[in-house]
Amino acid sequence: MPMLELNEVLLSGEERTLSLMAKARQLTCLVGATRQRRSRWLMAMLGLEPVQMGFISVDGEPLTPTTVGLLRPLMGYVPDRLQTEGEVVSYEPPTVQDVFRLRANRQLPISNGILAEEMRRTGADADEARRLAVAVLLGRPILLVDHPSAAVLPYLKDQARSGRTVIVATDESAVINAADLVVEI
């Protein structure tokens, strides 16, 4: 049963630390602040945003430059949108291309039929359905979802009930109200 913990974590530019314990079979929501700041916290959980103070751990193992290669493959990441390479003119959290360039994410044996069925199950529009279905089909025990729509709430709850640790960054009231744990950042 995977667990992701943040213990007094401080990111650059943040004024206060964040502590949380996201457990398997639980939907955890990060709320408050701005959309970009909520996304930065997900990037920190992936080891893509430097931590100035405190620590992040997965099942008790600290996420460090040495362990990130072992721990990141336990996480599936769903960006809030796809960026076309070359269009980013200011800093934004890493794009899905950045995440899927990672070696562990390139070995995804998914047929079009399996992907289409999983996309249908999400209940989302085509773009969001594809992003979510690919991350779920990776089979990772921890699912980090950046600003999902309320349409995928039943699907996210199903993912949590199936044993995944599901963490979302959101300001969607329906998602917040259905969460098992809400963490203000």
Secondary structure as the mmCIF struct_conf table of DSSP 4:
data_model
#
loop_
_struct_conf.conf_type_id
_struct_conf.id
_struct_conf.beg_label_comp_id
_struct_conf.beg_label_asym_id
_struct_conf.beg_label_seq_id
_struct_conf.end_label_comp_id
_struct_conf.end_label_asym_id
_struct_conf.end_label_seq_id
STRN STRN1 MET A 3 LEU A 11
TURN_TY1_P TURN_TY1_P1 SER A 12 GLY A 13
BEND BEND1 GLU A 15 ARG A 16
STRN STRN2 LEU A 18 LYS A 23
TURN_TY1_P TURN_TY1_P2 ALA A 24 ARG A 25
STRN STRN3 GLN A 26 VAL A 31
BEND BEND2 GLY A 32 ALA A 33
HELX_RH_AL_P HELX_RH_AL_P1 ARG A 35 MET A 45
TURN_TY1_P TURN_TY1_P3 LEU A 46 GLY A 47
BEND BEND3 GLU A 49 GLU A 49
STRN STRN4 VAL A 51 VAL A 58
TURN_TY1_P TURN_TY1_P4 ASP A 59 GLY A 60
STRN STRN5 GLU A 61 PRO A 62
TURN_TY1_P TURN_TY1_P5 PRO A 65 THR A 67
HELX_RH_AL_P HELX_RH_AL_P2 VAL A 68 LEU A 71
HELX_RH_3T_P HELX_RH_3T_P1 ARG A 72 LEU A 74
STRN STRN6 MET A 75 VAL A 78
BEND BEND4 ASP A 80 ARG A 81
HELX_LH_PP_P HELX_LH_PP_P1 LEU A 82 THR A 84
TURN_TY1_P TURN_TY1_P6 GLU A 85 GLY A 86
BEND BEND5 SER A 90 SER A 90
BEND BEND6 PRO A 93 PRO A 93
HELX_LH_PP_P HELX_LH_PP_P2 PRO A 94 THR A 95
HELX_RH_AL_P HELX_RH_AL_P3 VAL A 96 ARG A 101
BEND BEND7 LEU A 102 LEU A 102
HELX_RH_AL_P HELX_RH_AL_P4 ARG A 103 ARG A 106
HELX_RH_AL_P HELX_RH_AL_P5 ASN A 112 THR A 122
TURN_TY1_P TURN_TY1_P7 GLY A 123 GLY A 123
BEND BEND8 ALA A 124 ALA A 124
HELX_RH_AL_P HELX_RH_AL_P6 ALA A 126 LEU A 137
TURN_TY1_P TURN_TY1_P8 LEU A 138 GLY A 139
BEND BEND9 PRO A 141 PRO A 141
STRN STRN7 ILE A 142 ASP A 146
BEND BEND10 HIS A 147 HIS A 147
HELX_RH_3T_P HELX_RH_3T_P2 ALA A 150 VAL A 152
HELX_RH_AL_P HELX_RH_AL_P7 LEU A 153 ARG A 161
TURN_TY1_P TURN_TY1_P9 SER A 162 GLY A 163
STRN STRN8 THR A 165 ALA A 169
HELX_RH_AL_P HELX_RH_AL_P8 SER A 173 ALA A 178
BEND BEND11 ASP A 180 ASP A 180
STRN STRN9 LEU A 181 GLU A 184
#
